[in-house]
Amino acid sequence: MLSATTLTTRPDFSITAVTCQDDHARWSETEVRQDYRVVLVRRGRFRRRAAGADADIDSTMAYVGVPGEEEHFAHPAGGDDCTSISLTPTLWHVMAGDVARLATQIVYVDARLDLTHRRLLATARTGDVDYALAEELLSLLATAVGQVVSGPTPLSAQAPGNEAALVAAARQAITEGHPASDGLLPLAEVLGVSPYRLSRSFSRETGLSVTRYRNRVRIGRALDRLEEGESSLGALAADLGFADQAHMTRTMRQYLGRTPTALRRLLAPRTP
């Protein structure tokens, strides 16, 4: 029996938790999907047959699937729990380039990639999909692409260029509230670079992630509104692009050690 729960979805990607409770050594019927995907195991193991090769997939071995290929699966060990990351062709090509055929479809999950996978799942629960989760996703994809694609990719071919100018433009877009700054991927598109390059350049130039910088700007705006006596924390969270009031509360407690309610009492103007 197969069950799937969508953890998050965006125009360029979706992340799904998949549980399979099958227990059979025989190969399944042919399955064909039309997306690029990276599949990592959280528990258990299974076998996969694709492109004329069989592979044992477990917590140390992930795989990359491509559109239109025929797949067969076997579950000789009683099922598994997996994370399936589905990508649009556009995002795949941004990361991997125009690769007609992969050198391999198997990704070795070392301890660092395992941690990135776990952080991705943890971040999906926080609500910050468009920046924090996007940065974890880009890190995971960069590792996977580096293993399955032979030769140069857009990630390795990109020259640093004028990183200072790129980061300055990104900061301006974020501080001025440009519509594209609602997400890391659309922001990178507006700036004409890959989201991976933007994320790496921002960290190199400023010493902090673009996610932390964006949160710094949002918290500053929140403090302005609280200082002015903002009465609706729900409206404040929505205006500043948080997933909900709880997400805003967690973020402000993380950065300031206080909840929005406590900060409002601290900052709101008092009547003499």
Disulfide bonds with the S-S distance in Angstrom:
none
